[in-house]
């Protein structure tokens, strides 16, 4: 089944090249840090311990090799395109396997596309990692607005919903007519909003972080509840070895929810949006 079409785009190649002076300035500013007095306890009850922060700062000042990271990034196909007035940077690696499913992955906060570098190989070339050819993906990994090499918004309103609309536009520009999406942390919020938007071509989503859990009402319908309340309820039930009849449907129900959501362009997710 074809998953791409040829469309005109304004997509530009992108290459990372941070000037030496900027790296030197970063090291100078780290070295000039004025450290507060040490905490009065031996644990983290007064916050992150001073020794830990100083060790981290020394690493960034003396040991971190940005050029090594830069080389890894530049070994991958990178691009930039302007969507909704903002430059969006993204990595786009196509699988060598025929009919690979396009997949857009959104990183977390605070983070960047660097989080995803180790999964690019296994996802785009699964046979090199012991997988099957039918498990390959064409991978799109964008930088969130204001993160990494994407542009910084100059106006309010770049919430997860607006980013989701930009991602739908990005996949359309790349010519993908059917694709799936994945996200964790704030990337999960964007991916959830993408599913609620239900753009043409989106076949399903996967989240490894939930900002809300489904709960079951008396009528069996799925409703949303806050993550904090849900985590507390799940923890309480697990501690008691019980499950509330009308309480949180925990992790064992998420797979079923995902199957429902992906059965027909995310209909259950669209239905749940009415409960927001």
C-alpha positions in Angstrom: 0.0 0.0 0.0 1.5 3.3 -1.0 2.2 5.7 1.8 3.7 8.6 -0.1 2.7 11.0 -2.9 4.9 13.5 -4.8 4.1 17.0 -3.6 5.9 20.4 -4.0 7.7 21.6 -0.9 9.9 24.3 0.4 12.0 21.9 2.4 15.7 22.9 2.8 18.8 20.7 3.7 20.2 21.5 7.1 23.7 21.1 8.5 24.9 21.7 12.1 27.9 23.9 12.4 28.3 25.6 15.8 31.2 28.2 15.7 34.2 27.5 18.0 33.7 30.9 19.7 30.2 29.9 20.9 31.6 26.7 22.4 34.4 28.6 24.1 32.0 31.1 25.5 29.9 28.3 26.9 32.9 26.9 28.7 33.9 30.3 30.0 30.4 31.0 31.5 30.3 27.5 33.1 33.8 28.1 34.6 32.6 31.5 36.0 29.7 30.0 38.0 29.5 31.3 41.5 28.5 28.4 43.6 26.4 28.8 46.8 27.3 27.3 50.1 26.8 23.6 50.5 23.5 22.2 51.8 23.2 21.3 55.5 22.0 17.8 55.0 23.5 14.7 53.4 20.4 13.9 51.3 18.5 15.8 48.6 15.9 17.2 51.0 17.3 20.7 50.4 17.4 20.2 46.6 20.0 19.0 44.2 23.3 18.5 46.1 26.1 21.0 45.3 28.7 18.3 44.7 26.5 16.7 42.0 25.9 20.0 40.2 29.6 20.9 40.3 30.5 17.5 38.9 28.0 18.0 36.1 29.4 21.5 35.4 33.0 20.2 35.2 31.9 17.6 32.7 30.3 20.3 30.4 33.3 22.5 30.9 36.2 20.1 30.3 34.9 16.7 29.0 31.9 17.1 26.8 32.7 16.8 23.1 30.2 18.7 21.1 31.9 18.0 17.8 31.3 14.3 18.3 27.6 15.0 18.7 27.6 17.3 15.8 29.2 14.6 13.6 26.5 12.1 14.6 23.8 14.6 13.7 25.4 15.6 10.4 25.7 11.9 9.4 21.9 11.9 9.2 19.6 13.6 6.6 18.5 16.8 8.3 16.1 19.4 6.9 14.3 22.6 7.8 11.0 24.0 6.6 8.9 27.0 7.6 5.4 26.1 9.0 3.0 28.6 10.5 5.8 31.3 10.3 8.4 29.2 12.2 11.4 27.3 11.0 11.1 23.6 11.9 14.2 21.4 12.0 13.8 17.7 11.5 15.7 14.5 10.8 14.2 12.4 8.0 15.6 8.9 7.5 14.0 6.5 5.1 14.0 2.8 5.5 15.7 0.6 2.8 12.8 -1.8 3.2 9.8 -1.6 0.9 6.5 -0.2 2.1 8.0 0.9 5.4 5.4 2.7 7.6 6.2 6.4 8.1 6.6 7.3 11.8 6.9 10.8 13.3 8.5 10.8 16.8 8.4 13.8 19.1 11.0 14.3 21.8 10.4 15.5 25.4 11.1 18.5 27.6 13.8 19.5 28.3 15.3 17.6 25.5 16.0 17.4 21.8 16.2 15.1 18.8 19.5 13.8 20.3 17.3 11.7 22.6 16.2 9.7 19.5 19.6 9.0 17.9 19.9 5.5 19.2 16.5 4.3 17.9 17.0 5.6 14.4 19.0 2.5 13.3 16.7 -0.2 14.7 13.6 1.5 13.5 14.7 2.3 9.9 16.9 -0.8 9.4 15.4 -3.6 11.7 17.1 -6.5 9.9 20.5 -5.2 11.0 19.3 -5.5 14.6 17.7 -8.9 14.4 14.2 -7.7 13.3 12.1 -8.4 10.3 11.9 -6.3 7.1 8.2 -5.7 7.7 9.2 -3.9 11.0 10.9 -1.0 9.2 9.8 2.7 9.4 10.5 5.8 7.5 11.4 8.1 10.4 10.7 11.8 10.9 12.1 13.3 14.1 11.3 17.1 14.4 12.7 19.6 16.9 9.9 21.2 18.9 9.5 24.9 18.4 12.1 26.7 20.6 14.1 23.5 21.0 17.4 22.5 19.3 17.6 23.9 15.8 13.9 24.9 15.3 13.0 28.5 15.4 12.1 30.2 18.7 8.5 31.5 18.7 8.1 35.3 19.0 4.4 35.1 20.0 2.3 33.1 22.5 0.2 30.2 21.4 2.6 27.5 20.4 0.9 24.9 22.6 0.8 21.2 21.9 -2.3 21.6 19.7 -0.6 24.1 17.5 2.6 22.0 17.3 0.4 19.0 16.4 -1.1 21.0 13.5 2.4 21.8 12.3 3.4 18.1 12.5 0.4 17.2 10.3 1.5 19.8 7.8 5.0 18.5 7.9 3.9 15.0 7.1 1.7 16.2 4.3 4.7 18.2 2.9 6.8 15.1 3.0 4.1 13.4 0.9 3.0 10.8 3.4 -0.6 9.7 3.0 -0.6 7.2 5.8 1.6 7.3 9.0 1.8 6.8 12.7 3.1 9.0 15.5 4.9 8.4 18.8 5.8 10.7 21.7 6.9 10.8 25.3 6.8 13.6 27.9 5.7 16.8 26.2 6.0 14.9 23.0 3.2 12.7 24.3 1.0 15.8 24.7 1.8 16.8 21.1 1.1 13.3 19.8 -2.2 13.1 21.8 -3.3 16.4 20.3 -2.3 15.1 16.9 -4.7 12.1 17.4 -7.5 14.4 18.6 -6.9 16.5 15.4 -7.2 13.3 13.5 -5.6 14.6 10.2 -6.1 12.6 7.1 -3.5 9.8 7.0 -2.8 9.4 10.7 -3.3 5.6 11.3 -2.4 5.4 15.0 -0.3 6.7 17.9 1.9 5.3 20.7 2.6 7.2 23.9 5.2 6.4 26.6 3.9 9.1 28.9 0.3 9.9 29.8 -0.9 13.3 30.9 -4.3 11.7 31.6 -5.5 8.2 32.2 -8.7 6.6 31.0 -11.3 5.7 33.6 -14.4 3.5 33.3 -17.8 4.9 34.1 -20.9 2.9 35.0 -21.9 2.8 31.4 -18.5 1.5 30.3 -17.5 4.6 28.5 -13.9 5.9 28.7 -13.3 9.2 30.3 -10.2 11.3 31.0 -8.8 12.1 34.5 -5.8 14.0 35.7 -2.4 12.2 35.7 -1.7 13.1 39.3 -5.0 11.7 40.6 -4.6 8.6 38.4 -1.1 7.8 39.5 -2.2 8.1 43.2 -5.2 5.9 42.6 -3.2 3.3 40.7 -0.6 3.3 43.5 -3.2 3.0 46.2 -4.9 0.1 44.4 -1.6 -1.7 43.8 -0.6 -1.3 47.4 -3.9 -2.9 48.5 -3.7 -5.5 45.8 -7.1 -4.4 44.6 -8.6 -2.4 41.8 -11.5 0.1 42.1 -14.5 -1.1 40.1 -15.1 2.4 38.8 -11.6 3.7 39.3 -8.6 4.1 37.1 -8.1 1.6 34.3 -4.4 1.2 34.6 -1.6 0.0 32.3 -3.3 -3.3 31.4 -6.1 -1.4 29.6 -3.8 0.9 27.6 -3.2 -1.6 24.9 -6.9 -2.1 24.4 -7.4 1.7 24.3 -4.6 2.0 21.7 -6.3 -0.7 19.6 -9.5 1.1 19.7 -7.9 4.4 18.9 -6.1 3.1 15.8 -8.9 1.0 14.4 -10.2 3.8 12.2 -8.3 7.0 12.1 -8.4 7.3 15.9 -12.2 7.4 16.4 -12.1 6.7 20.2 -9.6 9.5 20.7 -11.9 11.9 18.8 -14.9 10.8 20.9 -12.9 11.3 24.1 -12.1 14.9 23.1 -15.6 15.8 23.9 -14.9 15.2 27.6 -12.1 17.8 27.7 
